């Protein structure tokens, strides 16, 4: 019931937006090539459901592989930055600079360098999604109260023990915040990579629909990509809830 009450305002606003959209298309008689009605988008999604499903699975597979590797890579980099002040001062400006390069410029370069296989798409997802997690983890490690650190040092704890037993648990909230931010980019980065070069995926489907002047199918694919992102965010929220009890037990200890 709590989740229903939480989502109710969003559902009402979404329904109102779709109703206004449907009414505007019906009253103005605008061409479906320019702005299809929501009913036309849903109809196109139903008619093309099997084709869209195949492309969706291709996009989802790349996004999950890239995002999973990005989480691992972010953890490794954050630990290195935490234990080495020199490395942190040297790498952080470079990491920030890497996020200023637009995806539309990176995608064709990845295909040019690594071909049309899985690797360029996975690398693009990693480059786009790992930065928020690295920043959130490093700031989470640094949020450990100094009193806790001093107490562990007085008990003879090593830097690794302090990190594992105190700094890492203290970064939990920041990590999940960065994880949610990165998850919103994963599907988008995959679609951009497919624009540049792929055989299957929602990016290829959107490109083909655009070239055929099928705005309804373009919006159908956009709707599916948005649903994929929402599902990914829901899974992350579920993982956070599942790990909450263990975190509280360790935090109390």
Secondary structure, DSSP 4 states (H G I P E B T S, - for coil): -HHHHHHHHHHHHHHHHHHHHHHHHHHHT--TTT---HHHHHHHHHHTHHHHHHHHHHHHHHHHHHHHHHHHHHHHHHHHHHH-HHHHHHHHHHHHHHTTS-HHHHHHHHHHHH-SSHHHHHHHHHHHHHHHHHHHHHHHHHTS-HHHHHHHHHTT--HHHHIIIIIHHHTHHHHHHHHHHHHHHHHHHHHHHHHHS-SSSHHHHHHHHHHTT-HHHHHHHHHHHHHHHHHHHHHHHHHHHHTHHHHHHHHH-
